[in-house]
């Protein structure tokens, strides 16, 4: 084999080696790109999951905060509503109290009321001897109806006339006035007690109003606020 043939074979071997190298390099490049793309896709998906989780976490926080704010506002509105309802009921009670005071201005009407309160007190206590307290301003009216009240009681209870002493030392407080709005007051009526003071019947107009108002309060609230509640 001459030098020319040897050179050709060498050239063929070089071309083959270079071709093999190019193919190998191409395979390595393709494999590297595929691996890169896979890793990039995994990173992208991982980042997407992280972003979604972060979004869901913040969305839950916003939802919880919104629910807390709504609950707080709802409770505040309920408290405001209840306060407004209490103000209305309190105003009604105060108006009723003012109406009682106006009743006491009519002497004839008030005398009949006093007589009825005294009779009722005597029937409740059923004691032979009692002490009666009233406002100092009402003493003359009480004295005017006391005997009639005692007789009416005795007829109803079928007992002897009781002994009733009007307390001249301790009187019930006067009606409320603007100068002492927070002090003790009495709109009228009587307090009757057994002679030893162990049994007491508070039959003042204010006490009767409180009892009536307490008994009627559910009905009052129903009539005032049932439509509002529905």
Buried (B, 14 or more C-beta within 10 A) or exposed (E): EEEEEEEEEEEEEEEEEEEEEEEEEEEEEEEEEEEEEEEEEEEEEEEEEEEEEEEEEEEEEEEEEEEEEEEEEEEEEEEEEEEEBEEBBEEBBEEEBEEBBEEBEEEEEBBEBBBBBBBBBBEEBEBEEBBBBBBEBBBEBBEEBBEEBBEBBBEEEEEEEBEBEBBEEEBBBBBBEEEEEEEEBBBBBBBBBBBEEEBBBBBBBBBBBBEEBEEEEEEBBEEEBEEEEE
